[in-house]
Structures are given as C-alpha cells and as structure tokens.
C-alpha cells in the first residue's frame, strides 16, 4: 500500500544529507585553542547542525505515522518498488508493517538523544566530535533502511553495509582501552554470520524455478511460500538464523557484545545494542518464519532452549560484573532471550509481546546506557568500575532517581512498558512451551538482584572524596533521561495504541509459519483486545 509520498526513502536519505552537512561544518577547525572563539563557535555549530538534522528526521517520522493505517498494520504500507539490479532479480523495495514502523521510530527517536548525550564527549576535540556525530547520522540512515527493506538481497546488502559506520563508532570513537579489539571482534563475528547468510541468499534464489525468475525475484513476498526441499530449507534456515543469532546476540555467539559495551561510548552502545541488534530478532520474525516455515517449526525446540539459556546466563553474568557498561550489556543478552522465546512460541500473543519488547528494550536499555554515561562522565578518571562509586544519591539526587527508574524498567516493574511486553511473552510462551517459561521465570528475580545491588553499591552510603562535589544532571541531560523514562511510563500505563501496531503482524506471523494459537493464548489475546 503506497501513500503517494516516498516517506521511507526520505527517511533514509535525509540523515545522509544531515551527516554531510555536519561533517562539512567548520572543517579545518579542530580542538579550540585558548581564546579561539571562532573554533568553539564552529565546533558548536556542527553539534547544532547534527541535532537539527536529527529533529527534522523526527518530524518526517511523524508524517510517516500519520500516513500509516493502523487498521491494516499486518500489511506492508508506504511501499516503494524500483528496479535496481534486474539481472539478479534485486529491487529497491521498501515498506513497513506495524512492527517495522515501530523499529524505525525507535531508531529515529534515539539518535537526537544520543547526540544530546554526546554534547561534550570526545575529550573536547570538536573535529573528532563532528566526525562522530556525522557517523551516527550515517548509521541512522542504514538502520531505517534495513527495517524497511522488502527485498532479501537489499536486506543483505544493508545488513553488511551498516557494519562500516558501526565499526568506526566502536574502534575510532570508543572510550575503552580495548576499543580496537572490540571493534575487530564485532566486525569478525558479524562478517562471519553475513558470509553464511550470503550463501543461503544465493541458495534461496536458486530454489526459484528458472522460468519464474524475473527482475523482482528477491522480493520477500515472491519468495514466501516456495516449495522447498526439506533438507535445503533447514540448511538455509540455519544459515539465516546463525547470522541473526550473532546480531541478536544469543548464547553462545554473544561474546562480542560485552566487549563492545565496555569499550564503546554509551551513545554508540545505545545505537548498536538497542537498535542495530534488533535486526537479528527482526530478521528471525520477518525472514526466517515466513521464508522457512517448516524449518522454523523443526528448529523451535532447540531455539527455545537456547533462548532460555540466554535469559538465565545473561542475568547471572550481569550480577557478577564489576564494569557498569558491561553489566548493562549482559542484561541485554538476557532480554534478547525473552524476545527470541516469544517469537518461537508461534502464538500471536507471544510474537506480539516480542515485537513490543523490541521497542521497550530499546527505550529501557538506552536509558540505562545513557544515564550510566552521565555517571561515568562525573568521575575524575571516567571510571566504569562500580566499586569506584558510592553515595551519589546524596550529592546528585536527580541522577540517582533517573538511574533507579531506568534500572526498574530493566527488571520489568509494573507500570513501565517492559512489564507489559514481558508478561505477554510469558503468557504466549506458556500456551506452547510451559516448561520453558517455568525455567525462565527466575530471571525476573535475578534482574531485581543485578539492578538493586548495583544501585545500592553506587548510589547509597557515603560518597568517596573525589565525588563529594559531583554536580547533578543539567537541563540537557534531564531532557535525554526524561524523554526515555517518560516514554517507558506512557507505554506502561497506556500500551493500547502501541499494541495496535504489533497485534495484527503477530497474527500474520502465526499464519505464515503454519500454526494456530493454542486455545488459552487465543482467549487471552481476545480478552486483551476487548479491554483496549
């Protein structure tokens, strides 16, 4: 369903324009010398250009939402299809259903917050900060594009291309001593998964009869429903799933994530873990299930076991962390396990809950990363060690309060958005995998342990001498934290409007994989719909 105006193309292109404008603002003026007013002025201008560009993207997003029909959220809308490489059957085809639109929104909303949070980063080097912000905007364009892609070949190209800005954000602009190691590890893991996925993309193309191949062969709709050999289908599913499991990240191919979280800037970790990693779970939902339905059902028991292991493993490892940013990274391993569990329940309630959780996890973990960054910026040595803090609640009560609320969202406190999605996943999964739910439930208690224990160690008691005069959050930082916490509260208290975007896609996914809702799940979904 096309709206006439190319909303998605504009949403993809505009960040590239803003990135170019940011990169070219004040070129040749780096770290301002003492009294060099001009250098400071141009450095500040680059930040302003980046922020304005990101806010214009938010305004464009509003237009896309207004053009989207929530009554048909299970179908792709705002579609555009143009010939790209006809000889290969590849098209520039974009469009979004309700889930994809929410993930595009997550990408677009987080970028201006990351820019605001990074206002004084990169050691005061304005030239370096300008390049960092321009790279963030380039990454935004790729994030929007990959969630909107409706052509499998286009999706693969974007899946690989977005590694370039991500690599430079980690290795070139990171703050840890092992940032280059973390960047290379991230790149190697991702490239390995992408290479396996490429083999499956080629194999999938060869499954199309020669007489049926045309300039739009790679359209997702044209590849759905192919009569595939069972063995070939399972091998292709395994290749796609491995690439997405690395991106997700899922145990045992998750080990790149803690290194990235500990060595990248909090803003970079926010974009990579809260948005970019959703490409993994989004790919499982929108490619693995519809393209390989029989293989998805065949692999479901194994995937569910891995998901439960990820849930518990990530939570247990988070408790034992001494590095604040690595701790937040391990919480995401646990939360991604919940998302994957919900997808492979093959129930409309579970899949809808997972889709909603993709959005909520991005807001919740984004708040944790960015507020953690505010904490670290206040330490004289920018220490990430939890043991180097204490008593911050006394000297910086707003900082302490925002960290606590962000942490409570990570443990899915009732009243916050994460609670709604986590309960939906549990209820949906219980209808088909009750044993898995019973094993995974203790992760809720483990989450309370790692959140409250960290808060107690960092924010209660007496502050150490070097932190006795720490300033509280300023207006810019309050804006960043306030937007994210406000969104979590609103989505937790009034989730209905957001659920309208994921409910029908969840039902469509169940149908595409050839399953039906268990009676209990179907009844719960119907009751939920009557209450909205």
Phi and psi in degrees as a GROMACS rama.xvg file:
@    title "Ramachandran Plot"
@    xaxis  label "Phi"
@    yaxis  label "Psi"
@TYPE xy
-98.218  144.936  UNK-2
-95.4343  -4.06736  UNK-3
95.5175  -49.388  UNK-4
-89.9616  134.732  UNK-5
-77.2929  68.2991  UNK-6
-56.4863  -45.6089  UNK-7
-69.8297  -40.236  UNK-8
-62.391  -41.7583  UNK-9
-64.1784  -39.9603  UNK-10
-65.2201  -27.5085  UNK-11
-80.9584  -41.3442  UNK-12
-78.7345  -38.3159  UNK-13
-57.8345  -43.9073  UNK-14
-59.6041  -30.662  UNK-15
-67.7957  -38.8312  UNK-16
-63.9444  -45.5091  UNK-17
-64.3197  -36.1427  UNK-18
-64.4217  -43.1474  UNK-19
-63.2925  -43.0599  UNK-20
-63.3442  -40.0299  UNK-21
-64.9577  -45.0126  UNK-22
-64.0311  -29.3697  UNK-23
-93.4596  -6.89387  UNK-24
-76.7365  119.049  UNK-25
68.0313  30.9152  UNK-26
-59.5741  135.345  UNK-27
95.1786  -5.30416  UNK-28
-115.205  103.791  UNK-29
-95.1672  -128.74  UNK-30
-64.3229  123.358  UNK-31
-69.7483  132.6  UNK-32
-76.6499  168.249  UNK-33
-59.1131  126.864  UNK-34
79.8641  1.40579  UNK-35
-84.0032  83.2145  UNK-36
-62.0531  -40.9315  UNK-37
-61.4068  -42.6039  UNK-38
-61.5193  -42.3034  UNK-39
-65.3969  -37.9046  UNK-40
-64.3393  -45.8962  UNK-41
-70.2154  -34.5064  UNK-42
-63.6925  -42.5848  UNK-43
-65.9468  -31.9863  UNK-44
-64.3071  -38.1862  UNK-45
-63.1058  -40.6772  UNK-46
-63.3818  -41.469  UNK-47
-65.7171  -41.8246  UNK-48
-61.2786  -44.2365  UNK-49
-62.5259  -43.8979  UNK-50
-66.2885  -44.0434  UNK-51
-62.7679  -42.4916  UNK-52
-59.084  -42.0528  UNK-53
-67.4568  -36.2102  UNK-54
-71.7387  -33.6433  UNK-55
-62.3847  -38.0137  UNK-56
-61.6663  -38.1424  UNK-57
-62.4738  -40.8225  UNK-58
-64.0045  -39.343  UNK-59
-64.7128  -36.8683  UNK-60
-61.0455  -40.5157  UNK-61
-59.1165  -41.8291  UNK-62
-61.3084  -40.6339  UNK-63
-64.3566  -39.8984  UNK-64
-64.2482  -40.0802  UNK-65
-66.0951  -30.3235  UNK-66
-83.9568  -8.84096  UNK-67
-90.495  134.722  UNK-68
-95.2025  106.748  UNK-69
-67.6291  -20.3988  UNK-70
-69.3056  -15.618  UNK-71
-125.882  43.3015  UNK-72
-66.2444  -16.2553  UNK-73
-82.8431  -5.30208  UNK-74
-108.694  156.392  UNK-75
-78.3377  130.211  UNK-76
-126.273  174.253  UNK-77
55.8539  35.4543  UNK-78
-78.4643  147.526  UNK-79
-141.558  135.351  UNK-80
-138.135  123.075  UNK-81
-135.695  148.164  UNK-82
-63.5611  136.52  UNK-83
-121.933  -66.686  UNK-84
-128.3  79.6213  UNK-85
-55.5336  -34.0773  UNK-86
-63.8444  -27.398  UNK-87
-97.2776  -5.32349  UNK-88
78.5362  18.6995  UNK-89
-99.0152  139.065  UNK-90
-127.646  155.514  UNK-91
-86.2352  96.0034  UNK-92
-125.261  118.74  UNK-93
-127.901  153.25  UNK-94
175.651  157.608  UNK-95
-134.788  139.874  UNK-96
-95.5015  -170.197  UNK-97
-62.4985  -40.0646  UNK-98
-66.0645  -47.5517  UNK-99
-61.9929  -37.6837  UNK-100
-65.3723  -39.3164  UNK-101
-65.5261  -36.1026  UNK-102
-73.1397  -34.4357  UNK-103
-61.5842  -43.0244  UNK-104
-61.9542  -41.4013  UNK-105
-58.9037  -43.8687  UNK-106
-61.0919  -46.8775  UNK-107
-70.3975  -37.1362  UNK-108
-74.503  -35.9243  UNK-109
-72.2541  -30.6755  UNK-110
-60.751  -50.49  UNK-111
-62.2704  -30.2477  UNK-112
-68.9504  -39.2114  UNK-113
-64.3117  -39.4164  UNK-114
-63.9448  -44.1602  UNK-115
-62.8849  -41.2127  UNK-116
-66.0465  -29.219  UNK-117
-91.6052  14.1842  UNK-118
-55.0258  -35.0743  UNK-119
-119.871  24.1651  UNK-120
-84.6454  -174.63  UNK-121
61.2339  33.8261  UNK-122
61.731  25.3212  UNK-123
78.9426  2.32753  UNK-124
-80.4109  103.763  UNK-125
-65.946  -36.7122  UNK-126
-64.4697  -42.4132  UNK-127
-65.6375  -41.7116  UNK-128
-64.306  -39.6365  UNK-129
-59.9599  -43.5889  UNK-130
-67.4086  -38.0432  UNK-131
-60.948  -47.8779  UNK-132
-66.3604  -37.0711  UNK-133
-63.4946  -39.2669  UNK-134
-67.5128  -36.5811  UNK-135
-59.9418  -42.656  UNK-136
-68.1571  -35.9875  UNK-137
-62.9242  -44.2203  UNK-138
-61.3054  -36.1347  UNK-139
-59.6293  -42.1373  UNK-140
-60.3675  -42.8377  UNK-141
-67.2801  -37.6863  UNK-142
-63.5197  -45.4611  UNK-143
-62.0143  -43.4267  UNK-144
-65.2222  -41.5611  UNK-145
-69.0586  -33.3105  UNK-146
-75.0468  -22.2545  UNK-147
-93.6901  -12.6832  UNK-148
-65.2165  131.317  UNK-149
-116.337  8.64063  UNK-150
-115.945  127.832  UNK-151
-63.157  -38.8904  UNK-152
-67.6477  -42.5577  UNK-153
-61.245  -42.3205  UNK-154
-59.1579  -43.9465  UNK-155
-63.6329  -44.0007  UNK-156
-59.4725  -44.9898  UNK-157
-67.7997  -37.2581  UNK-158
-56.9817  -38.5551  UNK-159
-84.6836  -40.5423  UNK-160
-64.567  -32.8112  UNK-161
-70.2014  -10.8161  UNK-162
-66.8211  -27.1787  UNK-163
-65.0408  -58.0108  UNK-164
-62.9006  -34.1372  UNK-165
-63.3211  -41.4452  UNK-166
-60.3647  -44.7957  UNK-167
-70.4426  -33.2599  UNK-168
-64.0761  -36.2036  UNK-169
-78.1779  -56.9451  UNK-170
-78.6537  -33.533  UNK-171
-88.668  -30.0314  UNK-172
-123.769  10.732  UNK-173
-69.7803  170.951  UNK-174
-117.55  -3.77204  UNK-175
-90.9446  159.666  UNK-176
-70.4405  -20.4608  UNK-177
-111.103  31.5356  UNK-178
-64.0391  -36.9905  UNK-179
-68.5848  -40.1922  UNK-180
-60.0416  -45.5451  UNK-181
-62.4618  -40.1371  UNK-182
-65.5778  -43.3379  UNK-183
-66.2822  -41.8149  UNK-184
-62.014  -44.5625  UNK-185
-58.9046  -44.6296  UNK-186
-66.1707  -44.1373  UNK-187
-65.3307  -44.0638  UNK-188
-59.4051  -47.3029  UNK-189
-67.4902  -40.7349  UNK-190
-66.8981  -36.8301  UNK-191
-62.0228  -45.804  UNK-192
-63.8742  -40.2925  UNK-193
-65.1585  -36.0762  UNK-194
-65.3137  -42.9474  UNK-195
-64.0705  -40.4502  UNK-196
-63.5931  -38.4781  UNK-197
-60.3685  -41.824  UNK-198
-59.5952  -39.6904  UNK-199
-70.3498  -34.8819  UNK-200
-62.638  -44.3788  UNK-201
-63.5179  -44.6775  UNK-202
-61.5979  -38.6231  UNK-203
-64.1241  -40.9913  UNK-204
-60.8173  -39.8345  UNK-205
-70.9015  -16.3419  UNK-206
-75.2741  -17.4482  UNK-207
-78.0313  126.482  UNK-208
-53.757  141.776  UNK-209
-55.2597  -38.3402  UNK-210
-71.0923  -16.6167  UNK-211
-97.5583  -4.5609  UNK-212
-77.1314  136.641  UNK-213
-149.816  -167.479  UNK-214
-68.2272  -11.9921  UNK-215
-123.768  31.8604  UNK-216
-59.4408  -37.0285  UNK-217
-81.9046  0.987812  UNK-218
-58.0003  134.704  UNK-219
-56.03  -40.3329  UNK-220
-63.3411  -33.9164  UNK-221
-76.4224  -22.0636  UNK-222
-94.1178  -10.9594  UNK-223
-78.7329  133.212  UNK-224
88.9334  10.908  UNK-225
-65.6898  146.299  UNK-226
-82.6859  101.476  UNK-227
-106.577  145.598  UNK-228
-63.5505  132.517  UNK-229
-55.127  -42.0539  UNK-230
-66.2638  -45.0262  UNK-231
-62.5975  -40.3929  UNK-232
-62.6585  -41.6621  UNK-233
-68.2635  -37.3029  UNK-234
-66.7747  -41.9873  UNK-235
-66.9886  -40.4951  UNK-236
-58.4961  -45.7066  UNK-237
-60.3812  -39.3404  UNK-238
-66.7729  -48.1507  UNK-239
-61.5385  -44.4382  UNK-240
-64.3539  -39.8857  UNK-241
-61.2858  -44.9513  UNK-242
-60.5452  -41.5435  UNK-243
-74.3321  -32.9608  UNK-244
-66.8518  -36.2767  UNK-245
-64.3224  -43.7344  UNK-246
-69.6407  -30.078  UNK-247
-56.4692  -49.8776  UNK-248
-93.5869  151.781  UNK-249
-128.008  140.662  UNK-250
-61.7765  131.576  UNK-251
-103.93  15.2133  UNK-252
-105.626  37.1854  UNK-253
-104.623  -4.51184  UNK-254
-66.4064  -16.1948  UNK-255
-70.6059  -27.2162  UNK-256
-66.0715  -48.6025  UNK-257
-60.2378  -35.2477  UNK-258
-66.2096  -40.6675  UNK-259
-65.3791  -46.6706  UNK-260
-60.28  -35.6838  UNK-261
-81.2098  -16.3042  UNK-262
-119.497  -16.2986  UNK-263
-84.8126  166.855  UNK-264
-69.7485  155.688  UNK-265
-56.6398  -35.9934  UNK-266
-65.7348  -42.3169  UNK-267
-63.1023  -44.9887  UNK-268
-61.0074  -36.6446  UNK-269
-59.5106  -46.8996  UNK-270
-72.0025  -39.2828  UNK-271
-72.3303  -45.9666  UNK-272
-88.2319  -35.1952  UNK-273
-84.6289  -23.5409  UNK-274
-121.062  -59.6817  UNK-275
-60.6946  -38.7121  UNK-276
-67.283  -19.2957  UNK-277
-66.1386  -17.9898  UNK-278
-58.4247  -33.5267  UNK-279
-64.9108  -53.2683  UNK-280
-70.1759  -35.4898  UNK-281
-62.672  -40.6959  UNK-282
-65.3499  -40.0217  UNK-283
-58.3047  -42.8803  UNK-284
-73.2694  -43.1687  UNK-285
-99.9492  -11.292  UNK-286
-119.754  -53.1226  UNK-287
-60.6347  -48.5331  UNK-288
-66.3675  -51.3127  UNK-289
-74.6408  -33.4786  UNK-290
-78.8254  -32.7526  UNK-291
-130.243  64.6558  UNK-292
-63.9992  -43.6253  UNK-293
-66.1286  -42.2951  UNK-294
-66.6805  -33.8226  UNK-295
-63.6215  -43.0604  UNK-296
-66.0136  -39.8138  UNK-297
-62.7892  -40.9912  UNK-298
-85.7746  -10.5023  UNK-299
-54.556  -45.9066  UNK-300
-58.4547  -42.8227  UNK-301
-64.7244  -42.9838  UNK-302
-65.4922  -40.8701  UNK-303
-63.0103  -40.8416  UNK-304
-61.802  -45.7218  UNK-305
-63.0689  -37.4567  UNK-306
-63.6411  -44.0212  UNK-307
-65.2073  -40.5139  UNK-308
-60.175  -42.994  UNK-309
-61.6755  -41.6218  UNK-310
-58.8968  -49.4077  UNK-311
-76.5719  -41.35  UNK-312
-62.9488  -46.8279  UNK-313
-61.6134  -40.9322  UNK-314
-68.0405  -42.1887  UNK-315
-66.0107  -44.0756  UNK-316
-65.4098  -33.3405  UNK-317
-61.9252  -39.3117  UNK-318
-60.4281  -35.5736  UNK-319
-88.0107  4.73613  UNK-320
-80.1617  142.517  UNK-321
-102.451  -15.3167  UNK-322
-97.732  125.583  UNK-323
-62.028  -44.7953  UNK-324
-71.5814  -36.5131  UNK-325
-64.186  -36.2007  UNK-326
-58.5598  -47.697  UNK-327
-62.5134  -36.8602  UNK-328
-61.0787  -44.0797  UNK-329
-68.037  -30.7672  UNK-330
-60.5939  -32.3496  UNK-331
-70.7966  -32.4608  UNK-332
-58.0901  -42.7405  UNK-333
-65.8993  -45.8464  UNK-334
-67.6555  -36.2408  UNK-335
-65.2546  -30.3274  UNK-336
-60.5578  -40.3657  UNK-337
-61.4431  -43.6207  UNK-338
-62.4571  -45.6046  UNK-339
-67.2671  -38.7271  UNK-340
-57.4  -45.8309  UNK-341
-63.5086  -38.7384  UNK-342
-63.1435  -43.1319  UNK-343
-90.9228  14.5715  UNK-344
-74.1756  -24.673  UNK-345
55.9233  37.722  UNK-346
-121.659  146.798  UNK-347
-63.8583  -35.2022  UNK-348
-68.9514  -43.9467  UNK-349
-65.7267  -43.4087  UNK-350
-68.9925  -40.2639  UNK-351
-62.1261  -40.978  UNK-352
-63.1818  -40.9262  UNK-353
-63.5756  -42.7456  UNK-354
-62.6165  -43.0845  UNK-355
-66.5651  -35.1445  UNK-356
-69.0648  -30.3707  UNK-357
-57.8283  -42.5181  UNK-358
-68.5088  -48.65  UNK-359
-65.9948  -39.1121  UNK-360
-61.6289  -40.2455  UNK-361
-61.5694  -41.1727  UNK-362
-71.4482  -43.8421  UNK-363
-67.4662  -52.1932  UNK-364
-70.712  -32.3731  UNK-365
-59.8387  -42.3126  UNK-366
-63.0589  -42.3774  UNK-367
-62.2799  -47.071  UNK-368
-62.1679  -47.126  UNK-369
-70.3777  -40.7403  UNK-370
-67.7188  -37.5485  UNK-371
-59.9993  -37.8791  UNK-372
-62.6362  -37.7516  UNK-373
-64.3953  -37.8771  UNK-374
-64.0595  -49.8163  UNK-375
-62.0004  -37.4119  UNK-376
-63.1546  -19.2797  UNK-377
-90.1798  -8.72268  UNK-378
-83.9038  136.64  UNK-379
-55.599  -32.0857  UNK-380
-104.38  8.35933  UNK-381
51.9133  43.1629  UNK-382
-71.133  141.689  UNK-383
-101.868  -1.23057  UNK-384
-75.5118  125.471  UNK-385
-59.6268  -35.3105  UNK-386
-67.6797  -15.2263  UNK-387
-84.3156  2.6625  UNK-388
-119.349  172.866  UNK-389
162.316  146.698  UNK-390
66.5725  15.5544  UNK-391
-65.2952  -24.5445  UNK-392
-61.0791  -30.2117  UNK-393
-74.3713  -45.8555  UNK-394
-89.6728  -21.8357  UNK-395
-139.424  73.7598  UNK-396
-63.7397  -36.0107  UNK-397
-67.4272  -41.4066  UNK-398
-59.2463  -45.7033  UNK-399
-62.0995  -41.3903  UNK-400
-66.4676  -41.5398  UNK-401
-68.3632  -38.1892  UNK-402
-63.4844  -40.7322  UNK-403
-63.8177  -45.5176  UNK-404
-64.7552  -41.5074  UNK-405
-61.7563  -40.0517  UNK-406
-66.4279  -40.1148  UNK-407
-63.9665  -31.6377  UNK-408
-67.2302  -33.2486  UNK-409
-66.885  -30.3421  UNK-410
-94.0437  11.8546  UNK-411
61.3837  53.1569  UNK-412
-67.4374  134.478  UNK-413
-55.9289  137.793  UNK-414
102.85  -14.1757  UNK-415
-110.99  155.333  UNK-416
-60.1248  -34.7585  UNK-417
-62.101  -29.8912  UNK-418
-63.1591  -43.7346  UNK-419
-60.5397  -49.8835  UNK-420
-68.8884  -37.0394  UNK-421
-66.3971  -40.3286  UNK-422
-64.7786  -40.3697  UNK-423
-60.6574  -41.8785  UNK-424
-63.7518  -45.8225  UNK-425
-60.8097  -46.5057  UNK-426
-65.6275  -42.7232  UNK-427
-64.509  -41.1688  UNK-428
-70.1068  -33.6466  UNK-429
-64.4287  -28.1091  UNK-430
-68.263  -21.0643  UNK-431
-124.864  -31.222  UNK-432
-130.142  66.5438  UNK-433
-60.5132  -36.5121  UNK-434
-63.9866  -38.7295  UNK-435
-63.4045  -39.0327  UNK-436
-65.8747  -43.2353  UNK-437
-62.993  -36.4283  UNK-438
-73.1088  -34.4266  UNK-439
-81.1609  -23.5249  UNK-440
-54.6212  -37.9472  UNK-441
-57.9632  -18.3422  UNK-442
-61.3991  -25.5869  UNK-443
-63.9117  -41.8304  UNK-444
-69.6176  -41.0931  UNK-445
-61.4977  -36.8167  UNK-446
-62.9517  -41.1178  UNK-447
-62.3201  -35.4914  UNK-448
-65.962  -50.9252  UNK-449
-71.1236  -28.229  UNK-450
-74.8706  -52.5268  UNK-451
-71.4844  -34.3493  UNK-452
-65.6628  -41.4639  UNK-453
-65.0502  -43.0503  UNK-454
-60.8009  -43.5718  UNK-455
-61.8835  -42.7294  UNK-456
-71.0557  -31.8055  UNK-457
-97.9914  -27.0853  UNK-458
-118.927  -12.1233  UNK-459
-106.866  170.673  UNK-460
83.4388  -160.15  UNK-461
-97.3339  135.565  UNK-462
-71.2133  143.219  UNK-463
-64.3473  161.629  UNK-464
-55.4678  -40.1733  UNK-465
-71.4916  -11.204  UNK-466
-111.796  9.66712  UNK-467
-65.8953  -27.429  UNK-468
-113.283  27.0526  UNK-469
-62.599  134.801  UNK-470
-80.7669  154.371  UNK-471
-82.2888  178.732  UNK-472
-61.0742  138.85  UNK-473
-91.0972  -177.296  UNK-474
-60.9844  -40.1333  UNK-475
-63.0666  -45.6252  UNK-476
-69.9496  -35.8706  UNK-477
-64.0114  -34.9694  UNK-478
-63.2261  -46.1654  UNK-479
-60.2858  -52.7541  UNK-480
-66.6152  -38.7398  UNK-481
-64.7123  -40.1948  UNK-482
-62.6439  -45.5343  UNK-483
-68.9397  -45.2267  UNK-484
-67.7686  -38.5076  UNK-485
-60.2516  -41.8082  UNK-486
-63.9694  -40.4251  UNK-487
-64.7359  -38.5498  UNK-488
-68.3681  -47.0858  UNK-489
-61.7294  -46.3885  UNK-490
-69.0407  -23.8472  UNK-491
-78.5733  -36.0307  UNK-492
-88.0384  -32.8102  UNK-493
-130.896  72.352  UNK-494
-79.7598  -12.9671  UNK-495
-51.4411  -51.8479  UNK-496
-57.9928  -39.7167  UNK-497
-70.1877  -37.695  UNK-498
-65.594  -23.9803  UNK-499
-61.5192  -24.685  UNK-500
-83.9704  -19.0334  UNK-501
-112.398  -15.6913  UNK-502
-65.4025  -52.6633  UNK-503
-66.7891  -41.8282  UNK-504
-57.0726  -34.3755  UNK-505
-63.9555  -41.8797  UNK-506
-65.375  -40.4163  UNK-507
-63.1748  -40.9558  UNK-508
-62.7628  -40.7178  UNK-509
-61.5818  -42.5151  UNK-510
-65.8445  -41.568  UNK-511
-65.6528  -32.2272  UNK-512
-84.2138  -2.26736  UNK-513
79.5684  27.5705  UNK-514
-115.967  170.407  UNK-515
-129.774  155.716  UNK-516
-67.3036  136.875  UNK-517
-59.1005  154.904  UNK-518
-57.433  -43.2858  UNK-519
-63.364  -42.7697  UNK-520
-66.8586  -40.8912  UNK-521
-64.8466  -39.2528  UNK-522
-66.231  -42.3777  UNK-523
-62.0604  -41.1913  UNK-524
-64.9696  -40.0251  UNK-525
-66.3825  -40.1441  UNK-526
-64.1941  -40.5841  UNK-527
-63.2277  -41.5226  UNK-528
-64.539  -34.1963  UNK-529
-72.2437  -24.1658  UNK-530
-82.556  -21.4059  UNK-531
